[in-house]
C-alpha cells in the first residue's frame, strides 16, 4: 500500500517540473534578441516509466530555428534591423499545461485516497 504513495509522489514531482517548464516557455514566448544564438529555446520534459513510478530523463531544448522579424526600431535589433524570437507555440503550451495540471491533480487524488484508506485500515484495528 505504501508503494502507491511512492508512485503518486514521483508523478507529482514529474508533473511539477513539467508545469514549471511550460510556465518558463510561456513567459519567454515574446522575448527577442539581436543574436539568433542567444534566443530562448523552448524546453520540454522527457519522462520514463520505471518500476515504482515515473522518472524524469531530462529536459531538452527545441532545435527549431528562431523566428526572424524585421524591426529596425527595436533597440535589440542587429545591424540589419532584425530581431530573433523563440518558436514557442503558445496554444500547444497551454494544452500541455492543462494536461500537466490534470495529471498533477490525479496524482494528488491518488495520494489522498491512499492516505484515507490507510487511516481507515488502522482504525479498524482499534
N, C-alpha and C positions, 0 to 999 in steps of 0.2 A: 504494500500500500504506500510506503514511503517513497518508492521508486517513481510513483506518479508525480510527486512533488518535484523530483529531480527533472523529469521530462518537461513538465509545465514551466519550471524555473528556467531551464535552458531556452525554451521557446520565448519566454518573456524577455530574456536578455537579448536574444537574436532580433526580436521584433523591435525592441527599443533602439538597437543600433540601426535597424532599417529605417525607423521613423526619424532618427537624428540625421541620417544620410539624406533622406528625402527633403527634410527641412533645410539642410545646407544647400542642396541643389536648387530648391525654390528661392532661397534667399539670394543666391548668386546668379539667378537666371538673367537678370538685367545688367549685370556688371560688364564693363567694357575695358579694353586695354589697347594701347597703341602697338603692342607687340604680340603677334599670334602665339608665340611660345609661352607667354605669361598669362594667357586667358585661362579662366577657371574651367576645369573639365568636370563634367557630371560624374558622380560616383555611384556605384551600385554594389550592394552587399551580396555575396555568394554564400549559400548555405549548403550543408551536407547533413543528411540524416545519419545519425550514428546510434549505436545501442545506448539506450538511456537518454535520448533526446536529439537535439539538433546542435550542430557546431557551425560557427561562422568560419569559413575557409579563407575569407579575405574580402577586401574592399577594392574593387577595380575601377580605374578611371576610364572614361569614354575615350576612344581613339578618333572620334569624329572631328573633322576639320572645323575650326571656328567659323562663325558667320562673319563675312567681310562687308562692312557698311561704309558708305562714303558720307562722312560727317566732318567737313573741313573746319567747322566752327567749334568742334569738340576739343577741349584742352588736352585730351589724351590722344588725339589723332596723330598718326605718323606723318612723315614729311609729304606724303601723297594725299593726305586728308582722310585716311581710312582708320576706322576703329574696328576691333575684333571682339565679337561677343560669343559666349558659350552656346553650344547647341543643347539647350535644355528644353525638353518637351513638357511644358507646364501642365497640360492636361494629363499626360501619361504619369507625371509625378504625383498629381492629385489622386489618380486612380491607385497608384502604388501606396500612397499614404492612407487611403481608405482601407485598402486590403491589409496593410500592416496594423492599422488601428484595430480592425476587427479581429485579426489573429491575436493581437495582444489581449484584447478583451476576452477572447475564448480561452486563452491560457490562464488568465486570471480567474475566470469562472471555474475552470478545472481545479485550480488550487483551492478556491473557496469551498467547492463541493467536497473535495477530498478532505479538507480540514473538518468540515461538518460531519462527514461520515466517520472519521477517526474519533471525534469527540463523542458522537453518539455511541460508538462501539465501546469506548471507555466507560460511558455512563451505564451501559448495560451490565457491566461487571460490579456495579455498586449495590 
